[in-house]
Every structure is written in structure tokens, then in C-alpha cells.
């Protein structure tokens, strides 16, 4: 079981860098922590595994074939040492489809 985060410890977080291909940046993870990321979209799931750097950061690019520009999607990250983060993107209003 991973130790609880101390009050001053950085919170793990994900930031979206691009939607095509989906690229996220992680920060606030533990030093050298192995992290499994899952991209969930209407087109299916895509998994990646990375190791955070000495500073607890990483960048991950999901497959080029997943075009989610007009879709909602979620990227979740789960670290082996207990860090967790999630990014949720709702479908953009500019992409609503006519019936």
C-alpha cells in the first residue's frame, strides 16, 4: 500500500497538450513512478505505460489514428506508487451534430 500524501505534497495532474494526436502531460507524480494511462473515448480505449522522470513529470502521445477532436474523452493515470490523476473533456459545443 502506498503512503498517504503529505499536506504539502504536489497533487498529480494531467494537462491536455493536443487533441490530434491526443497528447497529455503529467506532473506531480512520484519520482520515477511507473504510470498506466488510459484514453477512453467513443472509439474505444487506448493504453500507454510510462515512467515519470526525476521531477515527477512525463508526456504521453496516444495513437495517431484516434481522432477525438469532436468527441468527449477521458484520460486517467494510475501510478504504481499511488499517484492518480484524471482529465475529462466534454464534447465541444461547436461539434454538436444535427439530427
C-alpha positions in Angstrom: 0.0 0.0 0.0 1.3 3.4 -1.0 1.9 6.0 1.7 -0.6 8.8 2.0 0.4 12.1 0.5 1.6 14.7 3.0 -0.3 18.0 3.2 2.4 19.9 1.2 3.0 17.2 -1.4 2.2 18.1 -5.0 -1.1 16.8 -6.4 -0.8 14.5 -9.5 -2.4 16.2 -12.5 -2.9 15.8 -16.3 -2.9 18.6 -18.8 -4.1 18.2 -22.4 -1.5 19.4 -24.9 -3.1 18.4 -28.2 -6.2 16.6 -29.4 -4.7 15.2 -32.6 -3.0 13.1 -31.7 -4.2 13.1 -28.1 -1.1 14.2 -26.1 -1.1 14.8 -22.3 1.5 16.0 -19.8 1.6 14.6 -16.3 3.0 16.4 -13.3 3.1 15.9 -9.6 3.7 12.1 -9.8 6.3 10.4 -7.6 9.9 10.4 -8.8 10.4 7.5 -11.3 6.9 6.2 -10.7 5.5 3.8 -13.4 2.2 5.2 -14.6 -0.5 3.4 -16.7 -2.6 5.8 -18.7 -6.0 5.0 -20.3 -7.7 7.1 -23.0 -11.4 6.3 -23.1 -13.5 7.6 -26.0 -16.5 6.5 -28.1 -13.9 4.9 -30.4 -12.6 2.6 -27.7 -9.7 2.5 -25.2 -6.0 3.1 -25.7 -3.4 2.3 -23.1 0.1 3.6 -22.5 2.6 2.9 -19.8 5.4 5.4 -18.9 7.8 6.2 -16.2 7.8 9.6 -14.6 11.1 11.5 -14.6 13.1 12.6 -11.6 10.8 15.6 -11.3 7.6 13.5 -11.5 6.6 14.6 -15.0 6.0 12.9 -18.3 4.4 13.4 -21.7 2.4 10.8 -23.5 1.1 10.7 -27.1 -1.7 8.3 -27.9 -2.1 6.7 -31.3 -2.5 9.0 -34.3 -5.5 7.0 -35.6 -7.8 8.2 -32.8 -9.4 11.4 -33.9 -11.3 12.8 -30.9 -11.5 16.5 -31.9 -15.3 16.4 -31.8 -15.8 13.9 -29.1 -15.7 13.8 -25.4 -13.0 11.7 -23.8 -11.3 10.9 -20.5 -7.6 10.2 -19.8 -6.9 8.6 -16.5 -3.5 7.9 -14.9 -2.7 5.4 -12.2 0.8 5.2 -10.7 2.3 2.2 -9.1 3.2 4.2 -6.1 -0.3 5.6 -5.5 -0.5 8.7 -7.6 -3.7 9.2 -9.5 -5.0 11.9 -11.9 -7.8 12.2 -14.4 -8.6 14.6 -17.3 -12.1 14.9 -18.7 -13.0 16.6 -21.9 -16.6 17.0 -22.8 -17.8 17.2 -26.4 -17.2 20.7 -27.6 -20.4 22.7 -28.3 -19.1 23.6 -31.7 -19.2 19.9 -32.7 -22.8 19.1 -31.8 -24.3 17.1 -34.6 -27.6 17.9 -36.4 -30.2 15.2 -36.3 
